[in-house]
């Protein structure tokens, strides 16, 4: 089973940008989807964005649509999520996932904290 390692979290000012990376330990299948969920304190985990490994179709939550861009790095079995115009509401632990559907992940990374200061 593949493992996932996230990087790129930290403290960012509102209005700024962040880039999160997630690297898989092995090559995902073309049918696989990799992406991101996030969980803010006291809230349920929610979908952010994902990308299908084969073909590259992308998916976005309404909360980040127009501000986020997800891409894949096929050489390194990685995905990159960039979110611009960050808001304090984007503060959360961001988890990378791998699965068979745009929001159906069975393998998870350990999570990376993103804090947006106002």
N, C-alpha and C positions, 0 to 999 in steps of 0.2 A: 504494500500500500504506500502511495506517495506521501511524503511529508511536505509541509509548506512552511516557508520562513518569510516573515514580513519585515520590512524596514521602511524608514522614512517618517515616522511619526515625530511629534514634538510640540513645542509651543509656538504658535503663530498669531500674529495680530489680525484682527478683523480686517477684511479687505485684501488680505494677502493670499498666497497660494501654497499648496503643498503637493508633494508627489510621494505616493506610497508605492512600494514595489513588493511583489510576492513572487518567490521563486519556488518552483516545484523540484523535488528531488529526482524526478524522472520525466520523460516526455509524456505530456497528456495525450490521450487519444483524440482524434479529430472530432469525435462526438462529445467530448467533455466541454464543460463550461467552467471557467474560473472567474472569480469575482470577489466582491466585498459586501459584507454586512457591517453594521455598527451598532453599538449599544451604549447609550448614554445612561448616567446614573439614575436609577429608579425607573428606567424604561425598558421595554422589550427590545430584543435585537431586531433591527430592521434592515431591509435590503437597500443597498446603495447603487451598485452597478455590477455588470458582468459582461463577459465576452466569450463567444463560442470559439474554441481552439481551431476548429476547421471552418474556414470561411470568414471568421472574424466578425460575425454579427454582434452588435453591442446592445446593451439594455441599461436603462437608467431609471432610478426612482424620480418621481416628480420633484422631490425636495432638492435634487442636485441637477436636474435637467437644465441644460444651458450653461451650467457652471463647471461641469465635470467632463472629463475625456478619459476613456479607458483604451489601452492598447496592449498589444502582446509583443514580446521579444522571443521569437521562436528559437533563436540561437541559445538562449539561456533558460528556456522553459519558464519564462517569467511574464507577469503582467504588470502594467504601470497604471496607476490611477492618479490623475491630476485634478484637483478641485481649485477653482479660482474664486475670487470674491468671497472668501470664507466668512462665515457668520458664527457668533457664539453658539448657536444651535447645532453647529457641526461638531462641537466638542463631544467626543465619545471614544470608546475603544473600537478600533477598526480591525475586523477579522477577515482574513483571506479564506476563501473556500474553493473547493473543487467538487464538481458533481456532474449530473446528467442533464440538468435543466437550468434555465436562467436564474432560478431562485431555489434550486434543490441541491444543496451541498451536503456531502457526506464526510468530507475530509476538511479539517479546519487547521489554520495556523494558531499560534499562541496569542495573537492580538498585539496591536501597537496603539499606544495612547496618542490621541490628537487633542490638543487644548487650544481653543481659539479665544484670545483675550479681547475684550471690548475697549 
